[in-house]
Amino acid sequence: MLDRLQRVRPLILIADDDEIERFLQRQVLEPAGFDIVEAPSGGEALECFSAFEPDLVVLDVMMPDMNGFDVCEAMRALPRGADTPILMATALDDVESIDRAYRVGATDFVGKPINWPVLPHRVRYMLRAHTTLENLMLSQQHLAEAQRIAGVGNFRWLPQTGRLECSAELCRMLGLGPGMMTLPIKSLLRRVPAEDRRAVLTAVRAGLNGERVDLDHRVLAPDGENRTLSLRAERALAQDGTPYLQGSFQDITERKRIEIELATARDEARMADAAKTAFLAAMSHELRTPLNAIIGFSDMIVQEAFGPIPEVRYIDYARNVEQAGQQMLGFVIDVLTIAELEAGRFELRQEKLDLLEIVEPALGQFRESETGGKHEIAFGVSGSPRPVRADRWAVEQILVKLLSNAAKFSDPGTTIRVTIAAAGEGATRLSVADQGIGISSETAAMALLPFRQVDGRLARKQGGTGLGLSIVNGLIGEHGGRLTIDSPPGAGTRISLDFPVVLEQDRAAPERTSHAPELAAN
């Protein structure tokens, strides 16, 4: 026996004690595209129904052992019998017989003698209607399951009725009992807390006026818990032109709880970050005072300000103390700077600057330093770079940190190139390039974060706080400029900073002309 889904042609069960009647029905239905199975009595009809599971039954009423009414009622109690279309066929045409046929579960009723040309169309129509009904019921079932899973229930509210028509899921959400598919709108509003009720009423009135309703509000659940529902609705028109509201409620209680927890965690994180920044700033200020004293007095000893010191080792020790103090002071200044940048409290003292005036002296000092003396420093100017509006101290710090970084990540004897160039109409570019190991884009992004160090052989050897590039990035950002890193694998790293130029109307003095060599090396 083929399953219903495997059948090519619909299977019709003909139950009639008249052999000629069965023969005529077969002769009409088989050419119309139906397969036939026959049963000469009510008992055999029930057996055939269980064995073959037909798509439709044509059932005679007047049969000797078991009449069609009893057979129809018995079929409805069988597996798959509740929905199978049953066409009752009989010569009885009184109202009582027709009513009885429908009461026991008949789908339709046809009188005898049967109109044979019409019968195939009648059967085909019943099967099509049955398929449509099955698809509709399946869709409704899927919709109900989807609503249950998503916590969404739909509704329709006709203002003139004063009641809310609810889907099964909305009934569950609102705590309505089985079979209750409507709810008085006033009863629902009484469950809405007073502080939310006005907003709900305003939204509903706006919806009836044609506006889209989009509102989150609380409602008191049957268990006494306040739940948060998301109301979405819009106006529609009934067939007679009466406006009504249709839409959905979604239970978003859990989502709201998570949002509140995330907002609380975010606020706590911001407070902790602000406290950290304030602590770092305070500690940095506190540390600078004793460090300045240590550096100052050490320098006085090195200079033998109050007379010669016989023991040279004391002078060397004092010089070491001074160098360590300078290193520590640099770290304190870096911590203070990054704290102010992160807190948004870094103040720029901007002025019109020619980058050449800052770069040349800085390069001279770097060449004389222990770190810079191990590299060739090349400097050049490309094109006609324009003056910028910048903070002198910040630009000096940027250049020192870029030079220090370039020296740290390249071998002694290699060249570090510093270039000033025009970068389009609105910027002047300062670039520092080394011939070091280079870094990947992922590592470059990490290096811009505070207290992050590139995990390379040279980085581990040289050490550092990991604040250099993050400070550079923060300072150029405060200027409204941009930092870019170009680092092909194994070909060194070029870090470029684009400073906004001084606008023509802001210029107070004629533009300087650089006399720097194109690429002069030490």
Secondary structure, DSSP 8 states (H G I E B T S, - for coil): ---GGG-SS-EEEEE-S-HHHHHHHHHHHTTTT-EEEEESSHHHHHHHHHHH--SEEEEES--SSS-HHHHHHHHHTSTTTTTS-EEEEES--SHHHHHHHHHTT-SEEEESS--TTTHHHHHHHHHHHHHHHHHHHHHHHHHHHHHHHHTEEEEEEETTTTEEEE-HHHHHHHT--TT--EEEHHHHHHHS-HHHHHHHHHHHHHHHTT--EEEEEEEE-TTS-EEEEEEEEEEEE-TTS-EEEEEEEEE-HHHHHHHHHHHHHHHHHHHHHHHHHHHHHHHHHHHHHHHHHHHHHHHHHHHTTTS--S-HHHHHHHHHHHHHHHHHHHHHHHHHHHHHHHHT-----EEEE-HHHHHHHHHHHHHHSTTGGGSEEEEEEES----EEEEHHHHHHHHHHHHHHHHHTS-TT-EEEEEEEE-SSSEEEEEEE--S----HHHHHHHTSTT----SHHHHHH---S-HHHHHHHHHHHTT-EEEEE--TTS--EEEEEEEB--GGG--S--------SSEE-
